[in-house]
Amino acid sequence: MGIHPAFKLNGIHFNGDGLYEVAYSWVKEGQDFEKAAGNFLLEWLGPSECIPVQTSGSTGQPKIIEINKEFMVNSALTTGRFFDLRPGSSSLLCLSAQHIAGKMMLVRALILGLELDIVAPSSKPLTVPQKQYGFCAMVPLQVENSLAGLQNIEKLIVGGAPISKSLREALAKQQGTIFETYGMTETVTHIAVREIGNVKSGTHETYFQTLPDIQIERDERGCLVIVAPKVSAERIITNDLVEIRDDTHFKWLGRYDNVINSGGVKLIPERIEEKLAPLIENRFFAFGIPHGQLGEELVLVIEGDVDGEILQKRIDSLRDLDKFEKPKRILSTPKFVETKNGKIRREETVLQLQKP
């Protein structure tokens, strides 16, 4: 694949041969994050038309899929147009190149001619003084630990896990342009974004806006179907429940596989959590536990200490909470089970609570 003449890696221009040598040396002698980047670059520069990538499970069980390099180039070009990323713009890679988000930061730099710096992935990527960057991608945990340094990033995209209410409020006070992204491995990262509202402007966008050349539909379950011929040869059927406003805007409601069937009433945990968020400072989630009569019993699971009796009274007094949406029980645990990027593993957390 071609390399843009303006491309720089850690401040140095590279042609194909030079980049191959660096990638090879990283694989042989580099740190873990350099080995991951090196392996991907060798694959990118190699003869194969596809790149093997591990999915996250957004459309089913996690698996290895082959993504056509042409689709990755198309995704990079679309992102470049949408965010106005021009040759010579500086960018920061602080995600692992083992996963699609990190791989695509490398592809964008190679194709768009960005000047890319790579640092070891960590939960605190901006702990040392940083230069100004035009573009960066992070997961919410990294963003939460980098609030003091975000003024050094002009355009930031955040994905990989939901953004909490408290983090959203903190980001609204930042000066830069910050976007929450929607996407998955199968769509070669994001296919839609929504800008996180700025306090000064008073804006707050609840709908995701699709990027160019993306069509959206809903299936019979109410889940999002994505038609994106430039990044996928097939229609992508997700497990994400959505409300579609028009051809280019949709609201994410929750996960179909999280839906709770309690006494014949289908409850979307994420909608319940949104209503409860003003009452609860700790991290929490709603979950359905097997119940003899109801099928599933709605419970509230909270991380850390909580006075369940007082909280239950506050929940019972909420006017916009339907009677079926009020948890039957409140459970607490010192620490949630998480994925590497900070996403809560709901089922594993509840199973851990139920262990004798």
Secondary structure, DSSP 8 states (H G I E B T S, - for coil): ----TT-EETTEE--HHHHHHHHHHHHHHS-HHHHHHHHHHHHHHSS-SEEEEE--STTSS--EEEEEHHHHHHHHHHHHHHHT--TT-EEEE-S-TTSHHHHHHHHHHHHHT-EEEE----S-TT-S----EEEEEE-HHHHHTTGGGGGGEEEEEE-SS---HHHHHHHTT-SSEEEEEEEEGGGTEEEEEEE---TTTT----SEEE-TT-EEEE-TTSEEEEE-TTT-SS-EEEEEEEEEEETTEEEEEEEGGG-EEETTEEE-HHHHHHHHGGG--S-EEEEEEEETTTEEEEEEEEES---HHHHHHHHHT-TTS-GGGS-SEEEEESS--B-TTS-B-HHHHHHHHH--
